[in-house]
């Protein structure tokens, strides 16, 4: 069964990685880079401050930092080192088949994707903790999806790595947003 899932993951990876274009390359690098995080985190802090004030925004920030640490430690250090699954760009038989334009491969192991985990927890925790209600905010859910796709596009993660990272982000996001809401409710 594991071999079948691995084969399916590899085939899906090669299929998704084959959709590339020169104009998409810089966009995918931005989505996988550090620069996307700063405006997104800034937006969530601004929204928290606008909606709840300074004191609650400090609590929001504390819980967001703890949530991101839990997500990153789980994905980057615990699961990657337990599973020891090579990234697609580290698989010698896959390298010639992967679309590459000079991007870095990253660390040795890829399951689960830290980018997928951390982008999902950032959006999920913030949306749940801050009670986003306006429908136009739903576009924020595109960010973790696009970040995950960028990791496949760049050849550094399998779709299963993205799915695993997404689940880690949802798990920790639910736990920390629930704790945040409980403490917030107790303080009122």
C-alpha positions as CSV (number, residue, x, y, z in Angstrom):
1,X,0.0,0.0,0.0
2,X,2.8,2.4,0.9
3,X,4.5,1.7,-2.5
4,X,1.2,2.5,-4.3
5,X,0.8,5.8,-2.4
6,X,4.4,6.7,-3.1
7,X,4.0,6.0,-6.8
8,X,0.8,8.0,-6.9
9,X,2.5,10.9,-5.1
10,X,5.5,10.8,-7.6
11,X,3.2,10.7,-10.6
12,X,1.1,13.6,-9.3
13,X,4.2,15.5,-8.5
14,X,5.6,15.1,-12.0
15,X,2.3,16.0,-13.6
16,X,1.9,19.2,-11.4
17,X,5.6,20.1,-11.8
18,X,5.2,20.0,-15.6
19,X,3.0,23.1,-15.6
20,X,5.5,25.8,-15.8
21,X,6.2,29.1,-17.6
22,X,9.0,31.6,-17.6
23,X,6.6,34.3,-16.3
24,X,5.6,32.1,-13.4
25,X,9.1,31.4,-12.2
26,X,9.6,34.7,-10.2
27,X,6.0,34.5,-8.8
28,X,6.7,31.0,-7.5
29,X,10.0,32.1,-6.0
30,X,8.2,35.0,-4.2
31,X,5.5,32.6,-2.9
32,X,8.2,30.3,-1.5
33,X,10.3,33.1,-0.2
34,X,10.4,35.1,3.0
35,X,9.0,38.3,1.6
36,X,5.4,37.1,1.5
37,X,5.3,36.6,5.3
38,X,6.0,40.1,6.4
39,X,3.0,41.8,4.7
40,X,0.7,38.9,5.7
41,X,1.7,39.0,9.3
42,X,1.5,42.8,9.3
43,X,-2.0,42.6,7.9
44,X,-3.2,40.2,10.7
45,X,-1.6,42.4,13.4
46,X,-3.2,45.5,11.9
47,X,-6.6,43.8,11.7
48,X,-6.3,42.5,15.3
49,X,-5.3,46.0,16.5
50,X,-8.2,47.6,14.6
51,X,-10.7,45.0,15.9
52,X,-9.6,44.3,19.5
53,X,-7.1,47.0,20.5
54,X,-3.5,47.0,21.8
55,X,-3.7,44.6,24.7
56,X,-5.6,41.9,22.8
57,X,-3.2,42.3,19.9
58,X,-0.3,41.5,22.2
59,X,-2.1,38.3,23.2
60,X,-2.9,37.5,19.6
61,X,0.8,38.0,18.7
62,X,2.0,35.8,21.6
63,X,-0.4,33.0,20.5
64,X,0.5,33.4,16.9
65,X,4.2,33.1,17.7
66,X,3.7,30.0,19.8
67,X,1.5,28.4,17.1
68,X,4.1,29.1,14.4
69,X,6.9,27.6,16.7
70,X,4.8,24.5,17.3
71,X,4.0,24.1,13.6
72,X,7.6,24.7,12.5
73,X,9.2,22.4,15.1
74,X,6.7,19.6,14.3
75,X,7.3,19.9,10.5
76,X,10.9,20.9,10.3
77,X,12.5,18.9,13.1
78,X,10.2,16.1,14.3
79,X,8.4,14.7,11.2
80,X,11.1,15.3,8.7
81,X,13.6,13.5,10.9
82,X,11.2,10.7,11.8
83,X,10.0,10.0,8.2
84,X,13.3,10.6,6.4
85,X,11.6,11.0,3.0
86,X,13.9,12.6,0.4
87,X,12.7,15.7,-1.4
88,X,11.9,15.1,-5.1
89,X,14.9,17.2,-6.1
90,X,17.2,14.9,-4.0
91,X,15.9,11.8,-5.9
92,X,18.5,11.0,-8.5
93,X,16.1,9.3,-10.9
94,X,13.7,12.3,-10.7
95,X,16.2,15.1,-11.2
96,X,16.2,15.0,-15.0
97,X,12.4,15.0,-15.0
98,X,11.9,18.0,-12.7
99,X,11.4,21.5,-14.1
100,X,14.4,23.5,-12.9
101,X,15.5,27.0,-13.5
102,X,18.3,27.3,-10.9
103,X,16.3,27.2,-7.7
104,X,17.7,25.7,-4.5
105,X,16.6,22.3,-3.4
106,X,16.5,22.8,0.3
107,X,17.3,20.3,3.0
108,X,17.6,16.6,2.5
109,X,14.1,15.6,3.7
110,X,10.7,16.9,2.6
111,X,7.9,15.2,4.6
112,X,6.2,17.4,5.8
113,X,6.4,20.8,4.1
114,X,7.2,23.5,6.6
115,X,6.1,26.1,4.1
116,X,2.7,24.4,3.8
117,X,2.4,24.0,7.6
118,X,3.4,27.5,8.5
119,X,1.4,29.3,5.8
120,X,-1.7,27.2,6.8
121,X,-1.3,27.9,10.5
122,X,-0.8,31.6,9.9
123,X,-4.1,31.9,8.0
124,X,-6.1,29.4,9.9
125,X,-5.2,30.6,13.4
126,X,-5.6,34.3,12.4
127,X,-9.0,33.7,10.7
128,X,-10.3,31.7,13.6
129,X,-8.9,33.8,16.4
130,X,-9.9,37.1,14.9
131,X,-13.4,36.0,13.7
132,X,-13.1,37.1,10.1
133,X,-16.6,37.6,8.9
134,X,-16.5,39.5,5.6
135,X,-16.6,37.2,2.6
136,X,-13.8,39.1,0.8
137,X,-11.4,37.9,3.4
138,X,-11.8,34.3,2.1
139,X,-9.2,35.1,-0.6
140,X,-6.7,34.7,2.3
141,X,-7.3,30.9,2.0
142,X,-5.6,31.1,-1.4
143,X,-2.3,32.0,0.2
144,X,-1.5,28.5,1.7
145,X,-2.8,26.9,-1.4
146,X,-0.5,29.0,-3.6
147,X,2.5,28.5,-1.3
148,X,2.0,24.7,-1.4
149,X,1.7,24.8,-5.2
150,X,4.9,26.9,-5.4
151,X,6.8,24.2,-3.5
152,X,5.7,21.5,-6.0
153,X,6.4,23.9,-8.9
154,X,10.0,24.5,-7.6
155,X,10.5,20.7,-7.3
156,X,11.2,20.6,-3.6
157,X,8.1,18.8,-2.3
158,X,5.7,16.1,-3.3
159,X,1.9,16.8,-3.1
160,X,1.9,14.4,-0.1
161,X,4.4,16.6,1.7
162,X,2.1,19.6,1.1
163,X,-1.0,17.7,2.3
164,X,0.9,16.6,5.5
165,X,2.1,20.1,6.1
166,X,-1.4,21.5,5.6
167,X,-2.7,19.0,8.2
168,X,0.0,19.9,10.7
169,X,-0.9,23.6,10.3
170,X,-4.6,22.9,10.7
171,X,-4.0,20.8,13.8
172,X,-1.8,23.3,15.6
173,X,-4.0,26.2,14.3
174,X,-7.1,24.7,15.8
175,X,-5.4,24.0,19.1
176,X,-3.8,27.4,19.5
177,X,-6.9,29.3,18.3
178,X,-9.1,27.3,20.7
179,X,-6.7,28.2,23.6
180,X,-6.7,31.8,22.5
181,X,-10.5,32.0,22.4
182,X,-10.8,30.3,25.8
183,X,-8.4,32.7,27.4
184,X,-10.0,35.6,25.6
185,X,-13.4,34.5,26.9
186,X,-12.1,34.1,30.4
187,X,-10.7,37.6,30.4
188,X,-14.1,39.2,29.6
